[in-house]
Amino acid sequence: MEILPNITINHYLWLSITLFAMGILGVLIRRNAILMFMSIELMLNAVNLALVAFSKMHGDTDGQVFVFFIMVVAAAEVAVGLAILMMLYRNLHTTDTDALNQLKG
């Protein structure tokens, strides 16, 4: 007796598409910069899930190695993004992206 059904690559791809769509909605709807960065990270993780699923399906490790490099770039992006957010909060006392217009002049 099997409790879980057979999970195919379609299940992983639908999960990846759903996570990516949620990330896009988070970037488009939210005005808080921290939540926008979290949404971008969600989109990167959705792509990582799809790459690992395709890598497993084809039986090679190229996709998994590529995921490693994506995670390194994402960590660097988070470090730079948080530094920018800290300076934004220090100068304007808010993380709202609409307040960035005040930095123009």
N, C-alpha and C positions, 0 to 999 in steps of 0.2 A: 504494500500500500504506500503510494507516494503522496506526500502532503503537498509539496510544491509542484506546480506544473513545469514543464520544460521551458526554460527561459532561453529565448533565441536572441539573435542580434537585433531583431525588430523591437523587442522590449527595451533594450538599451538605447536604441536610436530614438524611440518615442520619449523616453525619459530625458535624453539629451536635448531633444527639440523643446520639450516642455520647460526644462531649466533655462535654456537659452532664451525662450520667449519671455519667461518671467524676468530674466535679467534685462532684456530690452525694455520691457514695461517699467522696470525700476529706474532705468536711466532716463526714460522719457517723462515719467510722471513725477518723480521725486525732485525736490529742489535742494535737499540737504546733501552736501558734498560727500559726507561719510557714507550715506546710503547709496549714493551713486557709485562710489568706489566698491561697495559691497556687491552691487548689481553687476559691475564689470567683472569682478572676481567670479561671480556666479556664471557669467557667460564663458569665461575662460575654463572653468571646471566642467561645463557642459561640453565644450569642445574636447577637453581631455578625456572625458568619458567616451565620447564617440571614437576618438583615436585609439583608446585601449580596446574598445569592442572590435574595431576593424582589425587591429593588430592580433587579437586573440583569434578572430575568424580566419585570418590568413596564415596563422601559425608562425609569424615572425615577430621580432622584437623592435622593429624600426619605429613603430608608432609609440611604443612605450619609452623609447629613448627620446623621441620628439616631445613627449609629454614632460619628461624631466627638464628639458630646456625651456619649455613654456612655463613651468613652475618657477624656474630661476628668474626668468624675465618678469613674471608676476610679482615675485618677492621684491625685485628692484623697483617695480612700479609702485608697490605699496609704500616702500621706504620714501621715495621721492614725493608721492602723493600726500603722505602724512606730514612730511616736512612743509609742503606748500599749505596744507590745511592748518598747521600750527601757526604759520606766519599770517594766514588769513584771519584766524581767530585772534591772534595777538593784536593785529591792527584794527579789525572791525568788530571784534567781540561777537561774531556770528559765523556759522558755517553755511549759511544760505547762499546759494550760487547767484541769486539775484543781486546780492550786495557787491558782487565783483565789479559792477558798473561804477562804483564809487572809487575804484582804484585808477581810473583813467586819467584823472587830471589833478 
